[in-house]
Amino acid sequence: MFKKSKSILILALVLLLCFASITPAFATNLNADGAAIGTEANPAQATITKHLRLPIGTITPNATFTFEAKKMSVDGNAPATDAAMPSLNSAALTVSFTAADRDPTDPPASIMSIRKETGNLFSGVTFTHAGIYVYELRELVNTNPGIDNDPNQWLSYSGAARYTLTVYVENTEDGTGTFVSAVGVRVTVPDNNGQTANAKVDATPGGDGENYLFSQMVFTNDFVRTNGPDGPENPTPVTKSTLSVSKEVAGDFASRTQYFNFNMTLTVPTLVQNVPPFFRAYVVENGAVVNPAENVNVTPTAPATGTDAGGTYIQISTSGSTQFRLRAGQKLVFVDTPVGTSYTVEEAATPHYIPSVSVTTDNVSAARPPGTLNSALSTSAQRVGERANSADFTNTRDSVTPTGLNLNDLPFIGMVILAAGALIIFLVVKVRKSRQAYSC
């Protein structure tokens, strides 16, 4: 029994040693100075991580990002010629995204994060002699003209960020070649708020496999899309919108001329730079933009209006709530809300009506539970997607049973009845008195 236990223990120790020998091939091996250490059998590697951030609901753009590795020095001296230092792997200095790339996690708040690594920067690179090679890495800007020149898309580049990449190259044991024995990366100009200048980062592909799963040599980009008109200064609210709020009524006794009161709140995605104080919203009725004078006739504060090529619009605040009115057959149309914008619309209680609303997000419609008679109704927080987005309110008026009696006139009718009754009694009493006098 003891021999069997001893054999199992020995086997466990052998397996443990095997795993220990394998681990360095899969995890980061950093020295005390934060440099990634390699061996001749497993040279050190380095990759770049592209971090693309988008508002939730945004389709990932077809975009390619390009990096430059500037040759700085060899063994402390600037290279006499460009050929004195090898160029890094050109294929590893680009990374591309397509619509198929999605955030694999549930995004926090309103931001999606997609990370991609380049290939190994030293793949296929030949260092002709041992030494210490230094490169400066940066991202090139405006490399996606289809996006950069589109008024409805905005892409930021991490053009200011800089990293200093120090490559330690040793001779192979047999002296016939070289290998990358260590890689050190230092932040020259921070890419994001989580970095500080001169901090050391780990550029190992896959990160440390536990605390971070990507190279920490990161370049961050933000992307925002607005599905507005081709020319933002020439909106077409009748035919193209990013969001709309419509009003309809139902029931035989529903009024098509009565205005219903609404309150709307917008929250712009945090990635949007230079948030405007308001978004433009046009009132469309019977296929045309109408003057919203009656639609802004609300208390206590009427929203401001403006006029552009699309017509007269209502200014819907981006920093608070805005009140407006709609009647049956009208809709409030937005032309410039970015994808990922959050909104809430509440219809105030209206006597004699039961409210209901159907919300469409990114072309998917869903009816919310209807309200009750004489009650208010809210969409709750919704967001603007890539495709059709709307909040469609319908109010139904209860059936009215005809009574033939106008209750508003009831006091006057009662007075007439009382007066007629008094007159009849007066006449009856007078006639009786006259008969008694005649009989005597």
Disulfide bonds with the S-S distance in Angstrom:
none
